[in-house]
Amino acid sequence: MCKQGQDGRFIRSADCELKEELVRVWHRNVKFLSVAGMAGIGKTTLARTIYEDFDMVEWFECRAWVEVGREWQLHNIMRNILDQVKSHQMMLTMEDDDDDERGSEYLRERLKGKRFLIVLDDVWDAQVCHDIKKLAATIEYLVGSRVLLITRMQGVVERAGL
């Protein structure tokens, strides 16, 4: 997946390393990864480039990109993920009055048996990661599923245990 230079050696870049980590299958559980750093250094651009990469589209059966932000609700995050991973055969729609358990049930059903990539962009609160970890623990997914957390605060990564 890494680019080969004119001298025949492979070039190691941030996007190459992140892509390799995303597709490494040695981890049986959903693997949580993070990209953290100051505002404006290209975290989201890096992640978006990889998310849209042909190899990633082929590798992950289901993908979702969620803008989290400072003010978040698990219900809205689950709805956003579900909107991106539902198929025409499965017309499950999370309604405003559905509770988080119902949303979890929808996601478990849709992601069951799939290898998925969920990107959580602009995360300000480690609780987002804790909530998604709890949800992921209940899904019968394929080995190699990933959640990528993007944040400008290293403290969020540390508190999330990543």
N, CA, C and O of each residue as an XYZ file, in Angstrom:
648
protein
N       0.804     -1.204      0.000
C       0.000      0.000      0.000
C       0.843      1.263      0.000
O       0.367      2.322     -0.410
N       2.078      1.171      0.449
C       2.941      2.336      0.481
C       3.500      2.600     -0.897
O       3.637      1.684     -1.709
N       3.821      3.846     -1.157
C       4.356      4.228     -2.456
C       5.815      3.804     -2.567
O       6.570      3.844     -1.596
N       6.181      3.405     -3.753
C       7.545      2.991     -4.007
C       8.278      4.144     -4.687
O       7.805      4.694     -5.682
N       9.453      4.506     -4.131
C      10.254      5.584     -4.681
C      11.001      5.134     -5.928
O      10.957      3.960     -6.296
N      11.685      6.068     -6.574
C      12.420      5.778     -7.803
C      13.545      4.777     -7.555
O      13.916      4.022     -8.455
N      14.086      4.768     -6.337
C      15.183      3.842     -6.027
C      14.674      2.447     -5.660
O      15.472      1.570     -5.330
N      13.353      2.232     -5.711
C      12.790      0.927     -5.418
C      12.420      0.724     -3.960
O      11.776     -0.269     -3.621
N      12.818      1.652     -3.088
C      12.475      1.529     -1.665
C      11.093      2.130     -1.423
O      10.661      3.041     -2.129
N      10.423      1.608     -0.427
C       9.091      2.106     -0.110
C       9.181      3.371      0.732
O      10.014      3.476      1.632
N       8.322      4.318      0.429
C       8.285      5.590      1.144
C       7.286      5.458      2.291
O       6.132      5.087      2.076
N       7.726      5.759      3.489
C       6.857      5.704      4.664
C       6.280      7.093      4.903
O       7.030      8.050      5.094
N       4.998      7.209      4.893
C       4.346      8.485      5.150
C       3.249      8.266      6.180
O       2.874      7.133      6.480
N       2.742      9.371      6.715
C       1.694      9.269      7.734
C       0.473      8.531      7.192
O      -0.105      7.697      7.889
N       0.076      8.832      5.955
C      -1.105      8.158      5.415
C      -0.831      6.682      5.181
O      -1.720      5.851      5.366
N       0.382      6.348      4.778
C       0.755      4.951      4.561
C       0.706      4.177      5.876
O       0.163      3.074      5.932
N       1.267      4.752      6.924
C       1.287      4.073      8.228
C      -0.126      3.892      8.779
O      -0.451      2.833      9.315
N      -0.967      4.919      8.649
C      -2.327      4.813      9.147
C      -3.121      3.785      8.346
O      -3.890      3.018      8.926
N      -2.947      3.754      7.026
C      -3.635      2.762      6.200
C      -3.235      1.348      6.617
O      -4.089      0.470      6.742
N      -1.952      1.131      6.829
C      -1.492     -0.194      7.235
C      -2.081     -0.596      8.582
O      -2.458     -1.752      8.777
N      -2.160      0.338      9.497
C      -2.719      0.036     10.815
C      -4.218     -0.259     10.708
O      -4.736     -1.092     11.452
N      -4.902      0.400      9.813
C      -6.340      0.177      9.649
C      -6.650     -1.205      9.089
O      -7.679     -1.786      9.435
N      -5.790     -1.745      8.237
C      -6.095     -3.031      7.608
C      -5.392     -4.213      8.269
O      -5.630     -5.357      7.881
N      -4.541     -3.969      9.247
C      -3.875     -5.068      9.951
C      -4.933     -5.883     10.696
O      -5.736     -5.319     11.440
N      -4.940     -7.180     10.505
C      -6.028     -8.028     11.008
C      -5.656     -8.779     12.294
O      -6.415     -9.652     12.714
N      -4.579     -8.489     12.901
C      -4.148     -9.264     14.060
C      -5.008     -9.043     15.291
O      -4.900     -9.807     16.250
N      -5.833     -8.054     15.298
C      -6.614     -7.715     16.489
C      -8.029     -8.286     16.365
O      -8.738     -7.956     15.415
N      -8.455     -9.136     17.307
C      -9.768     -9.785     17.219
C     -10.912     -8.845     17.556
O     -11.997     -8.976     16.988
N     -10.704     -7.911     18.454
C     -11.755     -6.963     18.826
C     -11.743     -5.780     17.867
O     -10.819     -5.618     17.070
N     -12.779     -4.962     17.957
C     -12.758     -3.719     17.201
C     -11.564     -2.927     17.716
O     -11.433     -2.697     18.919
N     -10.713     -2.520     16.819
C      -9.534     -1.753     17.221
C      -9.858     -0.271     17.109
O     -10.383      0.194     16.098
N      -9.535      0.456     18.163
C      -9.718      1.898     18.194
C      -8.369      2.563     17.970
O      -7.392      2.260     18.654
N      -8.331      3.465     17.010
C      -7.118      4.215     16.694
C      -7.426      5.697     16.845
O      -8.587      6.104     16.844
N      -6.372      6.500     16.974
C      -6.605      7.932     17.110
C      -5.595      8.727     16.297
O      -4.467      8.294     16.060
N      -6.044      9.909     15.879
C      -5.183     10.916     15.281
C      -5.434     12.175     16.110
O      -6.547     12.700     16.136
N      -4.387     12.652     16.787
C      -4.541     13.811     17.667
C      -3.492     14.857     17.323
O      -2.378     14.524     16.918
N      -3.854     16.111     17.487
C      -2.921     17.205     17.243
C      -3.648     18.538     17.190
O      -4.877     18.606     17.219
N      -2.855     19.586     17.112
C      -3.387     20.950     17.101
C      -4.347     21.164     15.935
O      -4.317     20.446     14.936
N      -5.188     22.160     16.094
C      -6.119     22.534     15.028
C      -5.338     22.986     13.796
O      -4.344     23.704     13.910
N      -5.789     22.564     12.633
C      -5.221     23.047     11.386
C      -4.003     22.308     10.867
O      -3.420     22.731      9.869
N      -3.596     21.219     11.507
C      -2.392     20.527     11.032
C      -2.695     19.448      9.993
O      -1.770     18.842      9.454
N      -3.966     19.201      9.706
C      -4.316     18.262      8.649
C      -4.796     16.902      9.116
O      -4.762     15.945      8.343
N      -5.243     16.788     10.363
C      -5.731     15.498     10.878
C      -6.922     14.999     10.066
O      -6.944     13.854      9.615
N      -7.897     15.859      9.891
C      -9.103     15.477      9.157
C      -8.786     15.219      7.690
O      -9.326     14.283      7.100
N      -7.927     16.024      7.098
C      -7.541     15.828      5.701
C      -6.859     14.480      5.519
O      -7.163     13.751      4.575
N      -5.951     14.149      6.408
C      -5.269     12.854      6.363
C      -6.283     11.714      6.466
O      -6.276     10.787      5.656
N      -7.148     11.798      7.467
C      -8.129     10.734      7.673
C      -9.105     10.636      6.502
O      -9.456      9.530      6.091
N      -9.547     11.758      5.963
C     -10.503     11.764      4.850
C      -9.859     11.147      3.602
O     -10.508     10.399      2.871
N      -8.589     11.460      3.366
C      -7.869     10.892      2.220
C      -7.830      9.371      2.318
O      -8.048      8.671      1.329
N      -7.556      8.873      3.501
C      -7.489      7.421      3.702
C      -8.887      6.813      3.631
O      -9.075      5.761      3.020
N      -9.861      7.463      4.245
C     -11.243      6.985      4.253
C     -11.769      6.797      2.831
O     -12.495      5.843      2.555
N     -11.401      7.707      1.932
C     -11.882      7.657      0.556
C     -10.977      6.855     -0.367
O     -11.297      6.693     -1.544
N      -9.867      6.354      0.132
C      -8.926      5.577     -0.661
C      -9.592      4.290     -1.170
O     -10.344      3.642     -0.442
N      -9.308      3.936     -2.414
C      -9.913      2.761     -3.039
C      -9.689      1.494     -2.201
O     -10.611      0.695     -2.030
N      -8.474      1.309     -1.683
C      -8.178      0.118     -0.875
C      -9.060      0.051      0.366
O      -9.491     -1.032      0.762
N      -9.330      1.201      0.982
C     -10.163      1.230      2.181
C     -11.627      0.939      1.828
O     -12.322      0.230      2.555
N     -12.072      1.486      0.725
C     -13.456      1.239      0.279
C     -13.654     -0.253      0.028
O     -14.693     -0.814      0.374
N     -12.658     -0.889     -0.572
C     -12.728     -2.321     -0.853
C     -12.608     -3.166      0.418
O     -13.281     -4.190      0.537
N     -11.776     -2.760      1.354
C     -11.485     -3.553      2.554
C     -12.651     -3.551      3.546
O     -12.987     -4.587      4.119
N     -13.263     -2.383      3.745
C     -14.346     -2.253      4.729
C     -15.695     -2.306      4.026
O     -15.971     -1.507      3.131
N     -16.541     -3.263      4.439
C     -17.864     -3.401      3.834
C     -18.782     -2.244      4.200
O     -19.620     -1.828      3.401
N     -18.617     -1.732      5.409
C     -19.429     -0.611      5.877
C     -18.496      0.475      6.400
O     -17.561      0.209      7.155
N     -18.777      1.700      5.980
C     -17.972      2.829      6.447
C     -18.901      3.968      6.826
O     -19.948      4.169      6.209
N     -18.502      4.708      7.850
C     -19.277      5.881      8.257
C     -18.331      6.951      8.775
O     -17.364      6.657      9.479
N     -18.620      8.186      8.422
C     -17.844      9.345      8.876
C     -18.800     10.223      9.672
O     -19.825     10.661      9.149
N     -18.469     10.483     10.937
C     -19.356     11.247     11.808
C     -18.621     12.466     12.358
O     -17.566     12.334     12.978
N     -19.179     13.644     12.129
C     -18.682     14.877     12.744
C     -19.319     14.952     14.126
O     -20.536     15.100     14.241
N     -18.508     14.852     15.173
C     -19.044     14.787     16.529
C     -19.205     16.178     17.127
O     -20.325     16.568     17.460
N     -18.128     16.935     17.273
C     -18.190     18.289     17.811
C     -18.256     18.333     19.327
O     -18.264     17.301     19.998
N     -18.303     19.545     19.850
C     -18.297     19.751     21.315
C     -19.575     19.276     21.977
O     -19.540     18.672     23.049
N     -20.689     19.543     21.347
C     -21.982     19.168     21.910
C     -22.473     17.956     21.123
O     -22.784     18.074     19.938
N     -22.545     16.813     21.760
C     -22.886     15.591     21.061
C     -23.920     14.795     21.855
O     -24.073     14.957     23.066
N     -24.611     13.942     21.135
C     -25.539     12.998     21.757
C     -25.327     11.653     21.079
O     -25.247     11.576     19.853
N     -25.237     10.604     21.867
C     -25.027      9.270     21.322
C     -26.111      8.926     20.308
O     -25.832      8.310     19.279
N     -27.317      9.313     20.591
C     -28.445      9.059     19.695
C     -28.150      9.602     18.293
O     -28.378      8.914     17.297
N     -27.647     10.823     18.219
C     -27.361     11.443     16.924
C     -26.185     10.774     16.224
O     -26.186     10.638     15.000
N     -25.188     10.357     16.990
C     -24.047      9.657     16.405
C     -24.513      8.332     15.807
O     -24.149      7.997     14.679
N     -25.320      7.575     16.561
C     -25.818      6.297     16.054
C     -26.684      6.495     14.816
O     -26.588      5.722     13.863
N     -27.515      7.508     14.823
C     -28.375      7.778     13.665
C     -27.515      8.102     12.436
O     -27.790      7.632     11.333
N     -26.483      8.902     12.643
C     -25.599      9.274     11.543
C     -24.896      8.041     10.976
O     -24.809      7.883      9.758
N     -24.399      7.175     11.843
C     -23.746      5.938     11.387
C     -24.743      5.080     10.621
O     -24.449      4.604      9.525
N     -25.906      4.887     11.194
C     -26.922      4.047     10.566
C     -27.321      4.580      9.193
O     -27.493      3.805      8.252
N     -27.470      5.894      9.074
C     -27.825      6.486      7.780
C     -26.783      6.172      6.718
O     -27.122      6.059      5.540
N     -25.517      6.027      7.113
C     -24.451      5.785      6.147
C     -24.228      4.304      5.841
O     -23.684      3.977      4.786
N     -24.633      3.409      6.732
C     -24.357      1.987      6.513
C     -25.586      1.167      6.149
O     -25.460     -0.022      5.853
N     -26.756      1.763      6.163
C     -27.942      0.968      5.823
C     -27.973      0.655      4.345
O     -27.456      1.410      3.522
N     -28.582     -0.459      4.021
C     -28.690     -0.869      2.621
C     -30.132     -0.694      2.166
O     -31.033     -0.437      2.965
N     -30.321     -0.840      0.870
C     -31.680     -0.739      0.338
C     -32.548     -1.895      0.824
O     -33.764     -1.753      0.955
N     -31.913     -3.051      1.093
C     -32.671     -4.195      1.576
C     -33.117     -3.990      3.024
O     -34.117     -4.564      3.456
N     -32.386     -3.182      3.760
C     -32.701     -2.969      5.168
C     -33.107     -1.515      5.357
O     -32.252     -0.639      5.491
N     -34.348     -1.272      5.368
C     -34.830      0.093      5.469
C     -35.124      0.461      6.922
O     -36.194      0.986      7.231
N     -34.173      0.184      7.807
C     -34.317      0.587      9.197
C     -34.017      2.071      9.306
O     -32.999      2.547      8.803
N     -34.886      2.782      9.948
C     -34.673      4.202     10.143
C     -34.856      4.515     11.604
O     -35.865      4.154     12.211
N     -33.887      5.180     12.158
C     -33.955      5.558     13.558
C     -34.770      6.833     13.672
O     -34.415      7.861     13.094
N     -35.841      6.764     14.403
C     -36.723      7.915     14.569
C     -36.265      8.754     15.758
O     -35.498      8.289     16.601
N     -36.745     10.002     15.815
C     -36.371     10.902     16.908
C     -36.754     10.344     18.274
O     -36.058     10.577     19.262
N     -37.856      9.611     18.328
C     -38.311      9.121     19.623
C     -37.746      7.744     19.978
O     -38.043      7.223     21.053
N     -36.938      7.145     19.098
C     -36.268      5.882     19.432
C     -35.210      6.146     20.492
O     -34.501      7.151     20.438
N     -35.109      5.243     21.451
C     -34.092      5.415     22.486
C     -32.755      4.845     22.021
O     -32.659      4.231     20.959
N     -31.720      5.063     22.846
C     -30.385      4.607     22.474
C     -30.313      3.093     22.339
O     -29.544      2.584     21.523
N     -31.097      2.369     23.121
C     -31.077      0.903     23.022
C     -31.623      0.448     21.672
O     -31.098     -0.483     21.061
N     -32.666      1.105     21.221
C     -33.227      0.773     19.912
C     -32.217      1.094     18.800
O     -32.069      0.327     17.849
N     -31.529      2.227     18.929
C     -30.492      2.585     17.961
C     -29.358      1.575     17.962
O     -28.836      1.214     16.908
N     -28.981      1.123     19.149
C     -27.939      0.099     19.262
C     -28.369     -1.182     18.573
O     -27.570     -1.835     17.902
N     -29.634     -1.537     18.741
C     -30.174     -2.746     18.110
C     -30.111     -2.631     16.582
O     -29.713     -3.578     15.903
N     -30.501     -1.484     16.050
C     -30.422     -1.251     14.606
C     -28.990     -1.421     14.110
O     -28.748     -2.099     13.111
N     -28.039     -0.797     14.817
C     -26.639     -0.869     14.384
C     -26.085     -2.283     14.487
O     -25.364     -2.734     13.597
N     -26.416     -2.983     15.567
C     -25.959     -4.373     15.704
C     -26.435     -5.206     14.517
O     -25.679     -5.999     13.955
N     -27.691     -5.015     14.149
C     -28.260     -5.776     13.036
C     -27.570     -5.423     11.722
O     -27.275     -6.308     10.918
N     -27.314     -4.141     11.501
C     -26.725     -3.717     10.228
C     -25.245     -4.078     10.117
O     -24.779     -4.400      9.024
N     -24.499     -4.034     11.213
C     -23.063     -4.286     11.166
C     -22.697     -5.749     11.413
O     -21.532     -6.127     11.293
N     -23.676     -6.561     11.754
C     -23.415     -7.974     12.038
C     -22.759     -8.648     10.829
O     -23.254     -8.572      9.705
N     -21.636     -9.308     11.097
C     -20.940    -10.046     10.061
C     -20.188     -9.192      9.057
O     -19.736     -9.699      8.030
N     -20.048     -7.910      9.337
C     -19.382     -6.994      8.409
C     -18.064     -6.505      9.016
O     -17.891     -6.484     10.234
N     -17.145     -6.115      8.134
C     -15.936     -5.415      8.560
C     -16.237     -3.933      8.347
O     -16.515     -3.511      7.225
N     -16.183     -3.138      9.430
C     -16.572     -1.742      9.323
C     -15.465     -0.791      9.762
O     -14.571     -1.146     10.530
N     -15.561      0.423      9.248
C     -14.703      1.533      9.641
C     -15.613      2.688     10.006
O     -16.415      3.143      9.190
N     -15.484      3.155     11.227
C     -16.235      4.322     11.677
C     -15.225      5.388     12.072
O     -14.358      5.148     12.913
N     -15.335      6.561     11.467
C     -14.471      7.687     11.794
C     -15.285      8.681     12.617
O     -16.348      9.133     12.192
N     -14.775      9.012     13.792
C     -15.397     10.010     14.662
C     -14.508     11.243     14.628
O     -13.445     11.261     15.248
N     -14.933     12.264     13.915
C     -14.119     13.460     13.708
C     -14.493     14.550     14.702
O     -15.653     14.686     15.089
N     -13.489     15.324     15.110
C     -13.665     16.483     15.989
C     -14.272     16.075     17.334
O     -15.277     16.634     17.774
N     -13.648     15.103     17.966
C     -14.117     14.606     19.269
C     -13.503     15.441     20.384
O     -12.286     15.623     20.436
N     -14.345     15.942     21.269
C     -13.902     16.767     22.388
C     -14.075     16.066     23.732
O     -13.580     16.556     24.748
N     -14.760     14.941     23.755
C     -15.100     14.276     25.012
C     -14.798     12.781     24.895
O     -15.291     12.118     23.983
N     -13.994     12.252     25.812
C     -13.626     10.833     25.783
C     -14.836      9.931     25.970
O     -14.788      8.760     25.593
N     -15.916     10.444     26.542
C     -17.111      9.622     26.757
C     -17.677      9.110     25.442
O     -18.280      8.037     25.411
N     -17.498      9.854     24.358
C     -17.940      9.398     23.039
C     -17.303      8.044     22.745
O     -17.983      7.102     22.338
N     -16.001      7.958     22.954
C     -15.265      6.725     22.678
C     -15.727      5.600     23.605
O     -15.907      4.465     23.165
N     -15.918      5.914     24.882
C     -16.388      4.893     25.831
C     -17.755      4.341     25.406
O     -17.987      3.134     25.468
N     -18.649      5.225     24.978
C     -19.982      4.782     24.549
C     -19.905      3.913     23.294
O     -20.606      2.906     23.194
N     -19.065      4.292     22.348
C     -18.921      3.509     21.115
C     -18.239      2.172     21.420
O     -18.566      1.163     20.796
N     -17.304      2.150     22.365
C     -16.668      0.884     22.762
C     -17.700     -0.085     23.338
O     -17.677     -1.277     23.031
N     -18.602      0.430     24.172
C     -19.661     -0.419     24.737
C     -20.542     -0.989     23.629
O     -20.885     -2.171     23.643
N     -20.899     -0.152     22.685
C     -21.728     -0.598     21.566
C     -20.986     -1.641     20.734
O     -21.561     -2.669     20.379
N     -19.723     -1.389     20.421
C     -18.933     -2.303     19.594
C     -18.797     -3.674     20.241
O     -18.728     -4.688     19.545
N     -18.759     -3.708     21.550
C     -18.613     -4.980     22.270
C     -19.829     -5.885     22.081
O     -19.755     -7.083     22.353
N     -20.940     -5.328     21.619
C     -22.166     -6.121     21.454
C     -22.417     -6.544     20.017
O     -23.411     -7.214     19.739
N     -21.536     -6.167     19.097
C     -21.732     -6.441     17.673
C     -20.920     -7.662     17.263
O     -19.748     -7.783     17.620
N     -21.540     -8.563     16.517
C     -20.832     -9.718     15.954
C     -20.279     -9.306     14.592
O     -20.915     -9.530     13.562
N     -19.104     -8.711     14.594
C     -18.499     -8.142     13.403
C     -17.367     -9.027     12.917
O     -16.952     -9.957     13.610
N     -16.874     -8.739     11.737
C     -15.709     -9.428     11.207
C     -14.444     -8.861     11.822
O     -14.364     -7.670     12.121
N     -13.459     -9.722     12.006
C     -12.163     -9.280     12.488
C     -11.626     -8.231     11.523
O     -11.746     -8.379     10.307
N     -11.043     -7.185     12.060
C     -10.496     -6.117     11.231
C     -11.326     -4.848     11.266
O     -10.973     -3.872     10.604
N     -12.418     -4.828     12.017
C     -13.229     -3.620     12.124
C     -12.476     -2.568     12.934
O     -11.719     -2.896     13.848
N     -12.693     -1.300     12.587
C     -11.941     -0.206     13.192
C     -12.832      0.990     13.494
O     -13.824      1.247     12.810
N     -12.442      1.719     14.550
C     -13.008      3.028     14.847
C     -11.827      3.982     14.947
O     -10.884      3.736     15.700
N     -11.880      5.072     14.187
C     -10.805      6.066     14.179
C     -11.332      7.338     14.819
O     -12.314      7.920     14.357
N     -10.670      7.760     15.886
C     -11.045      8.958     16.627
C     -10.098     10.091     16.227
O      -8.878      9.930     16.273
N     -10.657     11.227     15.837
C      -9.860     12.393     15.476
C     -10.162     13.489     16.487
O     -11.319     13.850     16.702
N      -9.106     14.015     17.108
C      -9.279     15.041     18.133
C      -8.085     15.979     18.149
O      -6.989     15.630     17.712
N      -8.321     17.170     18.661
C      -7.212     18.100     18.825
C      -6.639     18.044     20.236
O      -5.697     18.773     20.547
N      -7.192     17.190     21.092
C      -6.765     17.146     22.491
C      -6.213     15.754     22.849
O      -6.943     14.763     22.845
N      -4.942     15.708     23.150
C      -4.305     14.451     23.553
C      -4.972     13.889     24.799
O      -5.021     12.671     24.975
N      -5.483     14.745     25.658
C      -6.169     14.295     26.876
C      -7.383     13.435     26.577
O      -7.692     12.517     27.337
N      -8.078     13.718     25.480
C      -9.226     12.902     25.085
C      -8.748     11.493     24.738
O      -9.379     10.507     25.119
N      -7.647     11.406     24.024
C      -7.089     10.101     23.646
C      -6.690      9.328     24.900
O      -6.979      8.137     25.015
N      -6.034      9.995     25.829
C      -5.582      9.339     27.055
C      -6.765      8.881     27.905
O      -6.775      7.751     28.394
N      -7.768      9.755     28.084
C      -8.935      9.392     28.886
C      -9.750      8.271     28.228
O     -10.412      7.488     28.909
N      -9.691      8.210     26.908
C     -10.417      7.152     26.178
C      -9.657      5.829     26.234
O     -10.189      4.786     25.854
N      -8.426      5.874     26.702
C      -7.638      4.656     26.816
C      -7.068      4.179     25.485
O      -6.875      2.978     25.293
N      -6.800      5.088     24.578
C      -6.267      4.718     23.263
C      -4.773      4.919     23.217
O      -4.147      4.659     22.189
